[in-house]
């Protein structure tokens, strides 16, 4: 009978063993005031495999900047791998998957913010509505209320989130209150 092939792309026990050995080398280097050793090739390959496989999950697969997400995830793993403590956890796979997951979310937010800036530029530059009309001629954006946002893959929630809140100064609020008081008194007559 053939041996059943595992669906796991990383052997968590081997990954834990490699991380434990690397952490021991770091501790030895720290005691002798030597520079910390770089991560091993195996550990680096594990970081790459986790990032690449996580990028193919349904909630990340359709982003056009997936390569940047993967790069950010690997970079964060390399920056924070020294924080992994084998005495507290024996599951480096989940530890680094979380690091990469949150790196992906941060990249998505950065890209959405950049798209919002592009959206505001388009909106402010298109005085005569030429770009808007041309976008509405395209079948993809013809039914969209906001063709700029649709073209840049921004939702109404994204626009609200990044739109700066207009705060009234104390003087403006006093003027508004005074105006409203005057309106109320004029309508009572």
C-alpha positions in Angstrom: 0.0 0.0 0.0 1.4 3.4 -1.0 2.2 5.9 1.7 -0.4 8.8 1.9 1.1 12.1 0.8 0.7 14.9 3.2 -1.1 18.2 2.2 1.3 20.2 4.4 4.0 22.1 2.5 6.0 22.7 5.7 7.0 20.1 8.3 6.2 22.0 11.5 8.4 19.7 13.6 11.4 20.2 11.3 10.7 23.9 11.2 10.6 24.1 15.0 13.8 22.1 15.2 15.5 24.5 12.8 14.2 27.6 14.7 15.3 26.1 18.1 18.8 25.5 16.8 19.0 29.0 15.2 17.8 30.6 18.5 20.5 28.6 20.4 23.1 30.0 17.9 21.8 33.5 18.6 22.0 33.1 22.3 25.6 31.8 22.0 26.5 34.7 19.8 25.0 37.2 22.2 27.0 35.8 25.1 30.2 36.1 23.2 29.4 39.6 21.8 29.4 38.2 18.2 26.9 39.4 15.6 23.8 37.2 15.4 23.9 34.5 12.7 21.6 35.0 9.6 18.6 32.7 9.3 19.4 29.4 7.6 18.4 28.6 4.1 15.7 26.2 5.3 14.1 28.8 7.6 14.1 31.4 4.7 12.5 28.8 2.4 9.8 28.2 5.0 9.1 32.0 5.2 8.8 32.1 1.4 6.5 29.0 1.3 4.2 30.4 3.9 4.0 33.8 2.2 3.4 32.4 -1.2 0.8 29.9 -0.1 -1.0 32.5 2.1 -1.2 34.8 -1.0 -3.2 32.2 -2.8 -6.0 32.2 -0.2 -9.3 33.5 -1.6 -9.1 36.7 0.5 -5.8 37.7 -1.0 -5.6 36.2 -4.5 -7.2 39.0 -6.5 -5.0 41.8 -5.5 -2.8 43.1 -8.2 0.0 43.9 -5.7 0.4 40.3 -4.4 4.1 40.3 -5.0 4.5 43.3 -2.7 2.4 41.6 -0.1 4.6 38.5 -0.3 7.7 40.7 0.0 6.3 42.5 3.0 5.5 39.3 4.7 9.0 37.8 4.2 10.6 41.1 5.3 8.5 41.1 8.5 9.4 37.5 9.2 13.1 38.3 8.8 12.7 41.4 11.0 10.9 39.6 13.9 12.1 36.0 13.7 14.4 36.6 16.6 11.3 37.2 18.8 10.2 33.6 18.3 10.6 31.8 21.7 10.8 27.9 21.4 10.1 27.7 25.2 6.7 29.4 24.8 5.5 27.9 21.5 6.3 24.8 19.5 4.4 26.0 16.5 6.6 28.4 14.4 4.3 27.8 11.4 1.3 29.6 13.0 3.6 32.2 14.5 5.0 33.3 11.1 1.7 32.8 9.3 0.2 35.5 11.7 3.2 37.8 11.0 2.7 37.4 7.2 -1.1 37.7 7.5 -0.9 41.1 9.2 1.8 42.2 6.8 -0.6 41.5 4.0 -3.4 43.5 5.7 -1.0 46.5 6.2 0.0 46.4 2.5 -3.7 46.3 1.4 -4.4 49.4 3.5 -1.3 51.2 2.1 -2.4 50.4 -1.4 -6.0 51.5 -0.7 -4.8 54.8 0.6 -2.7 55.3 -2.5 -5.7 54.5 -4.6 -7.7 57.0 -2.6 -5.1 59.7 -3.4 -5.4 58.8 -7.1 -9.2 59.0 -6.7 -9.1 62.5 -5.3 -6.7 63.6 -8.0 -8.9 62.3 -10.7 -12.0 63.8 -9.1 -10.3 67.2 -8.7 -8.7 67.3 -12.1 -11.7 66.2 -14.1 -13.5 69.6 -14.0 -15.5 69.1 -17.2 -16.3 65.4 -16.5 -14.4 64.1 -19.6 -12.8 61.2 -17.7 -16.0 60.3 -15.9 -17.9 60.2 -19.2 -15.2 58.0 -20.8 -15.2 55.6 -17.9 -19.0 55.3 -18.0 -18.7 54.3 -21.7 -16.7 51.3 -20.6 -19.0 48.3 -19.8 -17.2 47.6 -16.5 -18.1 51.1 -15.1 -21.3 52.0 -16.9 -23.6 51.1 -14.0 -21.3 52.5 -11.3 -22.4 55.6 -9.4 -18.8 56.6 -8.9 -16.7 55.5 -12.0 -13.5 56.9 -10.5 -13.8 54.7 -7.4 -14.8 51.7 -9.5 -11.8 52.1 -11.8 -9.5 52.3 -8.8 -11.3 49.4 -6.9 -12.4 51.6 -4.0 -15.6 51.0 -2.1 -17.7 53.7 -0.6 -16.4 52.5 2.8 -12.8 53.0 1.7 -13.6 56.5 0.5 -15.3 57.4 3.8 -12.5 55.9 5.7 -9.8 58.0 4.0 -11.8 61.2 3.5 -10.5 63.7 5.9 -12.9 64.8 8.6 -13.7 68.5 8.4 -13.5 69.9 11.9 -15.1 73.2 12.8 -13.0 75.7 14.7 -14.5 77.2 17.9 -15.2 80.4 16.1 -17.0 78.6 13.2 -19.1 76.7 15.6 -20.1 79.9 17.5 -21.0 81.5 14.1 -23.1 78.5 13.1 -24.9 78.4 16.5 -25.6 82.2 16.3 -26.9 81.8 12.7 -29.2 78.9 13.7 -30.5 80.9 16.7 -31.3 83.8 14.4 -33.0 81.5 11.9 -35.1 80.0 14.7 -36.2 83.4 16.0 -37.0 84.7 12.4 -39.2 81.7 11.7 -41.2 82.2 14.9 -42.5 85.6 13.8 
